[in-house]
Amino acid sequence: MQLGRVVGTVVSTVKEPRMRELKLQVVRLLDEQGRATGGYTVAVDAVGAGHGDVVLFAAGSSARQTELTDGKPTDATIMAIVDSWDVEGKQVWAAHEETP
């Protein structure tokens, strides 16, 4: 799994039938310190994430192992909205401490 921040959405009026009900989000990749790495991905949103949320997402075959994405042609799926994380015993980021 990887950390990322939802920075946008993808709107598509024509989709593969199994993808029609899925919300697609643009996710900017973050490193373990919460810094943007410069990379982006488009991910299916399985948890109702919103713009600005920090999320955990899975890529590859793991992205198809949620109830929402089982058997669907997706390569990235948002699986969790992050509340906080720490690295080596030190809190790196917390949603309640972020300034708008």
C-alpha positions, 0 to 999 in steps of 0.5 A, a space after each residue: 500500500 502507498 500513501 497519497 492525497 486526493 487532489 482531483 477527480 476523473 469524470 468519464 461519461 463512457 466507461 467499461 460496464 463494470 466501472 460505471 458505478 465507480 468514483 475515480 480520484 486523482 491521487 498525488 503520491 506521498 513519501 513516509 514524511 508526507 511530502 509529495 513525491 511528484 507522482 500521481 495515479 488514478 484510483 477507484 475510491 472504495 471508501 468515500 474519500 474527498 478532495 484533500 484527504 490523505 489516503 492509503 491505496 493499493 496498486 496492482 492485483 491487490 487493488 481488485 481485492 475489495 468488495 467494490 472492485 472484485 473482478 473489475 479492471 482497476 489497477 489502484 484502489 483507495 482503501 482507507 482514509 488516514 487519520 495519522 501515522 508515525 515513523 520510528 515512534 514519532 508522529 509524522 502527520 495527523 489529520 486533526 493537526 493539518 491546517 487548511 
